Amino acid sequence: MLYRYAAYKDGQRIKGEMEAGSPQDVLKQLREQGLTPIQVSPKRTLGVGGGQPTRQQIISFSIQLRQLISAGVPIISALENIRDSSEGTLRTIVADIVEQLKAGQSFSQALASKESVFGEVYVALIKVGEKTGRLDSSLQELIDLLEWEEDVAARAKKIIIYPSIVLVVVTTVVIVLMLFVVPKLTNFIQQMGGEIPWTTRALIATSDFIANNLMWIFITPVLLFFIVRYFYRKNEGVRYKIDCLILKIPLIGEVLNLLKLARFSKAVSLSFSAGIGFVDSLDLARRVVASRCIESQVIDAMRKIEEGSSIYESLASQHFYNAISLNIIKAGESSGQLDESFKVISSNYDFDAKRKIDKLEPAIEPVLTVVLAMIVLWIMMAIMGPVYDTISKIQI
């Protein structure tokens, strides 16, 4: 990776760039050249080097590491190989992990310093894999989880982005009609004289409103978005209410809720099967669900379990799992197979989400098409009605 550096030599400040595997390598080379380094930072480039690694990059990293470890390659050598074949931010992260391992830290300790990149579940399962001597198995489980989450994220984006694009197109068409088509037609109607029906008056008022407030029509949604996002990030109460509101949006909210519950259940199953305590598994899983609405209920269930209530009773006292899922949990608690129970629950919610998405996607376009057709019909009735009335009154 390319680094920028600043250093002193003989009282003069020197700036430059250097290709190296890590900031520590840059410092070492500068000192060998007789320089006194004062600053080292990665050079940001377009495409690579900025921001966090993507989930796909983390998956690729995990696959390579599992393959090398399974082949008997020592962990440091494996990570050095991955570092040398990586680019951008991921290369910097892996290089830093290598340096921490060489300094005597364990792999899980080094990963813990990068928890914002890999996530708490990833770090926890690697720690379990180290303790049990099954690091390759833990990595395979994480690969399966990350690939499944990538698929879930793609489906979640699909049901949000596609309707948004169609809605923008419909809105644009309506605005164009109101700004350029309707004014010309209404001028023609007004010149003909006669009484103007309420549908036409409403059309004229709508067209005038859009023409006079076009700037605010575009600015207001943007301002609202940034205001809501600010309070969402800064205020836990606002974040909780918005998260709950999102899950109540007709059709889309229901699908998102199913996907979040599938993800939560998958994380619980994976953590518990790896040997992490059940309450700790719930604690890890709630952090990946990305919904304060569900998370608050999980925290309440955790508290009840710690107070002595059964797992089934604690989760049944909340409202995020349906009756079928709760019965599966009850059976799993009785048989001592809770990891399998949550795995089944995750599969059920995942299947339901896929089925609803398959039904929802084909229905979106016809619904929005009908809405657009109704708007066009309103415009035609408002225009043609007065024209027909005027023509019918002409004496031949």
C-alpha positions as CSV (number, residue, x, y, z in Angstrom):
1,M,0.0,0.0,0.0
2,L,1.2,3.5,-0.7
3,Y,1.8,5.8,2.3
4,R,2.6,9.5,2.6
5,Y,5.1,10.5,5.2
6,A,6.7,13.6,6.7
7,A,10.1,13.5,8.4
8,Y,13.1,15.6,9.5
9,K,16.7,15.2,8.3
10,D,19.4,17.6,9.3
11,G,16.8,20.1,10.6
12,Q,14.8,20.1,7.3
13,R,11.3,18.9,6.9
14,I,10.9,16.3,4.1
15,K,7.7,14.9,2.6
16,G,7.3,11.9,0.3
17,E,5.5,8.7,-0.5
18,M,6.6,5.1,0.1
19,E,5.1,1.6,-0.8
20,A,5.0,-0.6,2.3
21,G,2.9,-3.3,4.0
22,S,2.1,-1.3,7.1
23,P,2.8,2.1,8.8
24,Q,5.4,0.3,11.0
25,D,7.3,-0.8,7.8
26,V,7.4,2.9,6.7
27,L,8.8,4.0,10.1
28,K,11.4,1.3,10.0
29,Q,12.6,2.2,6.5
30,L,12.7,5.9,7.3
31,R,14.8,5.4,10.3
32,E,17.2,3.1,8.3
33,Q,17.6,6.1,5.9
34,G,18.6,8.3,8.8
35,L,15.3,10.2,8.9
36,T,13.2,11.2,11.9
37,P,9.6,10.4,11.0
38,I,6.9,12.7,12.4
39,Q,3.8,11.5,10.4
40,V,2.8,8.5,8.3
41,S,-0.7,8.0,6.7
42,P,-2.2,5.9,3.9
43,K,-2.5,7.7,0.6
44,R,-6.2,7.9,-0.3
45,T,-7.0,6.8,-3.9
46,L,-10.2,6.6,-5.9
47,G,-11.7,3.1,-5.8
48,V,-9.5,1.7,-3.1
49,G,-8.0,2.9,0.1
50,G,-10.9,4.9,1.6
51,G,-13.7,3.9,3.9
52,Q,-14.4,0.5,5.4
53,P,-13.9,-2.8,3.6
54,T,-17.1,-4.2,2.1
55,R,-18.8,-7.4,3.4
56,Q,-17.7,-9.1,0.2
57,Q,-14.0,-8.2,1.0
58,I,-14.4,-9.6,4.5
59,I,-15.9,-12.8,3.0
60,S,-12.9,-13.1,0.6
61,F,-10.5,-12.5,3.5
62,S,-12.2,-15.2,5.6
63,I,-12.2,-17.7,2.7
64,Q,-8.5,-17.2,2.0
65,L,-7.6,-17.4,5.7
66,R,-9.6,-20.6,6.2
67,Q,-8.0,-22.3,3.2
68,L,-4.4,-21.4,4.3
69,I,-5.1,-22.5,7.9
70,S,-6.7,-25.8,6.8
71,A,-3.5,-26.4,4.7
72,G,-1.4,-26.1,7.8
73,V,0.0,-22.6,7.1
74,P,0.9,-20.7,10.4
75,I,-1.5,-17.9,11.2
76,I,1.1,-15.1,10.8
77,S,2.3,-16.4,7.4
78,A,-1.3,-16.9,6.3
79,L,-2.1,-13.3,7.1
80,E,1.1,-12.0,5.5
81,N,0.1,-13.8,2.3
82,I,-3.4,-12.2,2.4
83,R,-1.9,-8.8,3.2
84,D,0.4,-9.0,0.1
85,S,-2.5,-9.9,-2.2
86,S,-4.9,-7.3,-0.8
87,E,-5.4,-3.6,-1.7
88,G,-6.6,-0.5,-0.1
89,T,-8.0,-0.3,3.4
90,L,-8.1,-4.1,3.8
91,R,-4.4,-4.4,3.2
92,T,-3.8,-1.8,5.9
93,I,-6.0,-3.6,8.4
94,V,-4.4,-7.0,7.8
95,A,-0.9,-5.5,8.0
96,D,-1.8,-4.0,11.4
97,I,-3.2,-7.4,12.6
98,V,0.1,-9.0,11.6
99,E,2.1,-6.5,13.6
100,Q,-0.1,-7.1,16.6
101,L,0.4,-10.9,16.3
102,K,4.2,-10.4,16.1
103,A,4.0,-8.3,19.2
104,G,2.5,-11.3,21.1
105,Q,-1.2,-10.8,20.9
106,S,-3.7,-13.5,19.9
107,F,-5.6,-13.4,16.7
108,S,-8.9,-12.7,18.5
109,Q,-7.2,-9.8,20.5
110,A,-5.9,-8.3,17.3
111,L,-9.4,-8.6,15.7
112,A,-11.0,-7.0,18.7
113,S,-9.1,-3.8,17.9
114,K,-10.8,-3.9,14.5
115,E,-14.3,-4.8,15.8
116,S,-15.9,-1.9,13.9
117,V,-14.7,-3.6,10.7
118,F,-15.4,-7.3,11.5
119,G,-18.3,-7.0,14.0
120,E,-18.7,-8.5,17.5
121,V,-20.1,-11.8,16.3
122,Y,-17.0,-12.4,14.1
123,V,-14.6,-11.5,16.9
124,A,-16.5,-13.7,19.4
125,L,-16.6,-16.8,17.2
126,I,-12.9,-16.4,16.3
127,K,-12.1,-16.3,20.1
128,V,-14.1,-19.5,20.6
129,G,-12.3,-21.1,17.6
130,E,-8.9,-20.3,19.1
131,K,-9.8,-21.7,22.5
132,T,-11.2,-25.0,21.0
133,G,-8.5,-25.4,18.4
134,R,-11.2,-25.2,15.6
135,L,-10.3,-21.9,14.0
136,D,-10.9,-23.2,10.5
137,S,-14.4,-24.4,11.5
138,S,-15.2,-21.1,13.1
139,L,-14.1,-19.3,9.9
140,Q,-16.3,-21.6,7.7
141,E,-19.3,-20.8,9.9
142,L,-18.6,-17.1,9.6
143,I,-18.2,-17.4,5.8
144,D,-21.6,-19.1,5.7
145,L,-23.1,-16.3,7.9
146,L,-21.6,-13.5,5.9
147,E,-22.6,-14.9,2.6
148,W,-26.2,-15.4,3.9
149,E,-26.2,-11.8,5.2
150,E,-25.0,-10.5,1.8
151,D,-27.9,-12.3,0.2
152,V,-30.3,-10.9,2.8
153,A,-29.0,-7.3,2.4
154,A,-29.4,-7.6,-1.4
155,R,-33.0,-8.7,-1.0
156,A,-33.7,-5.9,1.5
157,K,-32.3,-3.3,-0.9
158,K,-34.3,-4.8,-3.7
159,I,-37.6,-4.2,-2.1
160,I,-36.7,-0.6,-1.1
161,I,-34.7,0.6,-4.2
162,Y,-37.0,-0.7,-6.9
163,P,-40.2,1.0,-5.6
164,S,-38.3,4.2,-4.9
165,I,-37.1,4.3,-8.5
166,V,-40.6,3.7,-9.9
167,L,-42.0,6.3,-7.5
168,V,-39.5,8.9,-8.6
169,V,-40.3,8.2,-12.3
170,V,-44.0,8.6,-11.6
171,T,-43.5,11.8,-9.6
172,T,-41.3,13.2,-12.4
173,V,-43.9,12.5,-15.1
174,V,-46.6,14.2,-13.0
175,I,-44.5,17.3,-12.4
176,V,-43.7,17.5,-16.1
177,L,-47.4,17.3,-17.0
178,M,-48.3,19.9,-14.4
179,L,-45.6,22.3,-15.5
180,F,-45.6,22.1,-19.3
181,V,-48.8,20.4,-20.5
182,V,-51.6,21.4,-18.1
183,P,-50.9,25.2,-18.2
184,K,-51.3,25.3,-22.1
185,L,-54.5,23.3,-22.0
186,T,-56.0,25.3,-19.1
187,N,-55.2,28.6,-20.9
188,F,-57.1,27.2,-23.9
189,I,-60.1,26.3,-21.7
190,Q,-60.1,29.7,-20.0
191,Q,-60.1,31.5,-23.3
192,M,-63.2,29.6,-24.4
193,G,-65.1,31.1,-21.5
194,G,-68.0,29.4,-19.7
195,E,-68.3,27.8,-16.3
196,I,-65.2,25.8,-15.2
197,P,-66.0,22.6,-13.3
198,W,-64.4,21.8,-9.9
199,T,-62.2,19.1,-11.3
200,T,-60.6,21.6,-13.7
201,R,-60.3,24.3,-11.0
202,A,-58.5,21.7,-8.8
203,L,-56.2,20.8,-11.7
204,I,-55.4,24.5,-12.3
205,A,-54.7,25.1,-8.6
206,T,-52.5,22.0,-8.4
207,S,-50.5,23.1,-11.5
208,D,-50.1,26.7,-10.1
209,F,-49.0,25.3,-6.7
210,I,-46.3,23.1,-8.3
211,A,-45.1,25.9,-10.6
212,N,-44.9,28.5,-7.7
213,N,-43.3,26.1,-5.2
214,L,-41.2,23.9,-7.3
215,M,-38.0,24.7,-5.4
216,W,-39.5,23.9,-2.1
217,I,-41.0,20.7,-3.4
218,F,-37.5,19.4,-4.1
219,I,-35.8,21.0,-1.1
220,T,-38.3,20.0,1.6
221,P,-37.8,16.2,1.3
222,V,-34.0,16.7,1.4
223,L,-34.2,18.9,4.5
224,L,-36.5,16.5,6.2
225,F,-34.2,13.6,5.4
226,F,-31.1,15.2,6.9
227,I,-33.1,16.5,10.0
228,V,-34.5,13.0,10.6
229,R,-31.1,11.4,10.1
230,Y,-29.5,13.8,12.5
231,F,-32.0,13.1,15.3
232,Y,-31.9,9.4,14.4
233,R,-28.2,9.3,15.1
234,K,-28.2,11.6,18.1
235,N,-31.4,10.7,20.0
236,E,-32.1,7.1,21.2
237,G,-35.8,7.8,21.7
238,V,-36.2,9.1,18.1
239,R,-34.2,6.1,16.8
240,Y,-36.4,3.7,18.7
241,K,-39.6,5.2,17.3
242,I,-38.4,5.4,13.7
243,D,-37.2,1.8,13.8
244,C,-40.6,0.6,15.1
245,L,-42.3,2.8,12.5
246,I,-40.3,1.3,9.7
247,L,-41.4,-2.2,10.7
248,K,-45.0,-1.1,10.6
249,I,-44.9,0.2,6.9
250,P,-47.4,-1.9,5.0
251,L,-45.8,-4.8,3.0
252,I,-42.3,-3.5,3.1
253,G,-42.1,-3.2,6.9
254,E,-43.4,-6.8,7.2
255,V,-40.6,-8.1,4.9
256,L,-37.9,-6.1,6.7
257,N,-39.1,-7.5,10.0
258,L,-38.9,-11.1,8.7
259,L,-35.4,-10.5,7.4
260,K,-34.2,-8.9,10.7
261,L,-35.7,-11.8,12.7
262,A,-34.0,-14.3,10.4
263,R,-30.7,-12.6,10.9
264,F,-31.1,-12.4,14.6
265,S,-32.0,-16.1,14.9
266,K,-29.1,-17.1,12.7
267,A,-26.7,-15.2,14.9
268,V,-28.1,-16.8,18.0
269,S,-27.9,-20.3,16.6
270,L,-24.3,-19.7,15.4
271,S,-23.1,-18.2,18.6
272,F,-24.7,-20.8,20.9
273,S,-23.6,-23.7,18.8
274,A,-20.0,-22.4,19.0
275,G,-20.1,-22.7,22.8
276,I,-21.0,-19.1,23.8
277,G,-23.6,-18.9,26.7
278,F,-27.2,-18.4,25.7
279,V,-27.6,-14.9,27.2
280,D,-24.3,-13.8,25.7
281,S,-25.5,-15.2,22.3
282,L,-28.6,-13.1,22.6
283,D,-26.4,-10.1,23.5
284,L,-24.3,-10.6,20.4
285,A,-27.2,-11.3,18.1
286,R,-29.1,-8.2,19.2
287,R,-26.2,-6.0,18.1
288,V,-26.4,-7.2,14.5
289,V,-30.2,-6.9,14.1
290,A,-30.0,-3.2,13.4
291,S,-33.4,-2.3,15.0
292,R,-33.8,-0.6,18.4
293,C,-37.4,-1.8,18.3
294,I,-36.4,-5.5,18.4
295,E,-33.2,-4.9,20.4
296,S,-35.1,-3.4,23.3
297,Q,-37.3,-6.5,23.5
298,V,-34.3,-8.8,23.4
299,I,-32.6,-6.9,26.3
300,D,-35.8,-7.2,28.3
301,A,-35.9,-11.0,27.6
302,M,-32.2,-11.3,28.6
303,R,-33.0,-9.6,31.9
304,K,-35.8,-12.0,32.6
305,I,-33.6,-15.0,31.8
306,E,-31.0,-13.8,34.2
307,E,-33.7,-13.4,36.9
308,G,-34.6,-17.0,36.6
309,S,-37.4,-17.2,34.0
310,S,-37.2,-19.9,31.3
311,I,-36.0,-19.0,27.8
312,Y,-39.4,-19.8,26.4
313,E,-41.2,-17.6,29.0
314,S,-38.8,-14.8,28.6
315,L,-39.1,-14.6,24.8
316,A,-42.8,-15.3,24.9
317,S,-43.3,-12.2,27.1
318,Q,-42.0,-10.1,24.1
319,H,-43.8,-9.6,20.8
320,F,-41.2,-10.2,18.1
321,Y,-41.5,-14.0,17.7
322,N,-44.7,-15.6,16.4
323,A,-46.4,-18.6,18.1
324,I,-44.8,-21.2,15.8
325,S,-41.3,-19.9,16.6
326,L,-42.0,-19.8,20.3
327,N,-43.2,-23.4,20.2
328,I,-40.0,-24.4,18.4
329,I,-38.0,-22.6,21.2
330,K,-40.0,-24.4,23.9
331,A,-39.2,-27.8,22.3
332,G,-35.5,-26.9,21.8
333,E,-35.2,-25.8,25.5
334,S,-36.8,-29.1,26.7
335,S,-34.6,-31.2,24.4
336,G,-31.4,-29.2,24.9
337,Q,-31.1,-28.3,21.2
338,L,-31.7,-24.6,21.2
339,D,-29.0,-24.0,18.5
340,E,-31.0,-26.2,16.1
341,S,-34.3,-24.5,17.2
342,F,-33.0,-21.1,16.3
343,K,-31.5,-22.4,13.1
344,V,-34.9,-23.7,12.1
345,I,-36.6,-20.4,13.1
346,S,-34.1,-18.5,10.9
347,S,-34.8,-20.7,8.0
348,N,-38.5,-20.2,8.4
349,Y,-38.3,-16.4,8.5
350,D,-35.9,-16.4,5.6
351,F,-38.3,-18.6,3.5
352,D,-41.3,-16.4,4.4
353,A,-39.3,-13.2,3.5
354,K,-38.3,-14.7,0.1
355,R,-41.9,-15.7,-0.6
356,K,-43.3,-12.3,0.2
357,I,-40.6,-10.5,-1.9
358,D,-41.4,-12.8,-4.8
359,K,-45.1,-11.7,-4.5
360,L,-44.4,-8.1,-3.7
361,E,-42.0,-7.2,-6.5
362,P,-44.4,-8.1,-9.4
363,A,-47.2,-6.2,-7.7
364,I,-45.3,-2.9,-7.2
365,E,-45.2,-1.9,-10.9
366,P,-48.9,-2.5,-11.6
367,V,-49.9,-0.5,-8.5
368,L,-47.8,2.5,-9.4
369,T,-49.0,2.2,-13.1
370,V,-52.6,2.4,-11.9
371,V,-51.8,5.4,-9.8
372,L,-50.2,7.2,-12.8
373,A,-53.1,6.2,-15.0
374,M,-55.6,7.7,-12.5
375,I,-53.7,10.9,-12.4
376,V,-53.6,11.1,-16.3
377,L,-57.3,10.2,-16.3
378,W,-58.0,13.1,-13.9
379,I,-56.1,15.5,-16.1
380,M,-58.0,14.3,-19.2
381,M,-61.4,14.6,-17.6
382,A,-60.5,18.1,-16.2
383,I,-59.5,19.2,-19.7
384,M,-61.9,17.4,-22.0
385,G,-65.0,18.0,-19.8
386,P,-65.1,21.8,-20.3
387,V,-64.1,21.4,-24.0
388,Y,-67.0,19.0,-24.6
389,D,-69.5,21.3,-22.7
390,T,-68.4,24.3,-24.8
391,I,-68.7,22.4,-28.1
392,S,-72.2,21.1,-27.2
393,K,-73.4,24.6,-26.6
394,I,-72.4,25.9,-30.0
395,Q,-75.5,26.6,-32.2
396,I,-75.2,25.2,-35.7
